[in-house]
Amino acid sequence: MATEYATLAGGCFWCTEAVFKQIRGVVSIESGYIGGHTVNPTYRQVCNGDTGHAEAIRIGFDPQQISYGDLLDISFATHDPTQLNRQGNDIGTQYRSAIFPASAAQEEEARAAIIRAQADHSQPVVTTIEEDATWYPAEDYHQDYWAGEGQENRYCLAVIPPKLQKLRKHFAAKTHSG
């Protein structure tokens, strides 16, 4: 199996990570920062909105089990791609909706996924396709957050279960339980 990678931003990385942990064919997920100008940014710096980075996840996946296009469709279905530089109460460019393709083929699929997503929304999809950039892993305590202390975090409890419900409703066949 040759692992491929998808780098996606769609708001808080705790919330996007929790969604993709449920997907068959996903072999790894790392929360981190991408698309900014500060070298080795910290969570605090990124949260202040001064670095230009997005909170994102890097998904390692087996393309024999799940396609890049399917990952993009899941992302669009589980966050609001019509909100510019925000997701719900999380406001700032660090919470932007963005795709960071690693190849020309991924970029082409990203453009097609945006068109598919636009068909599902009355408001314009504002997701950007950005140049693949240096990836900075988030601090250790952000990794696999939902499975740990996220279960006790009120923010996570308010945001993640509805995302998981959307996932199961629209993509049950792609999940571990489907």
C-alpha positions, 0 to 999 in steps of 0.5 A: 500500500502506497500512502498518499496525503491530503492536507485540509483546513476547515476550522478547528483542527480538533474538530476536523481530526475527529471526523476523519478518524472515523473514515476507512482507509485513513491510516494517519492524521496529524494536526498542524499548521500550514500556509503562513510565514512564521517558521515553527509557529506555536498554537498561541501564535497561530491563534493570535492570527499573526502567522498567516497559518491555517489550523489544518490536518494532514491525512495519510490515506490508502487510495485503494480504500478511499479516494482523495475526492471522497476525502474532499467531499467529506470535508465539505459536508462536515464544515461550512465552506461558505464562511470566510475565515471562520467556522462558527464562533472560531473567527480568523484566517487561521480557521479558513476553509482551504485545500493544500494540494500536493500535486497537479492531480490533487489540484484538479480534483480540488477544483472539481470538489469545490464545484460539487460542493457549490451545488449543495450550497446557496451561498458561494463556497469560499474554500481556497486552493492554496499552494502546498507549503511547509507543514508544521505539526501542532504540539503533542497535546493537540494530536488525537485530541477528541479521543482524549481530553476533547471528550470533556471540552465543552467546545468540542462537545458542542461542535464535534457530535453534530459533525459526526452525525453529518458524517454518518448520515451522508457517508456511513459506507465510508466509516469504520461502522458503515 
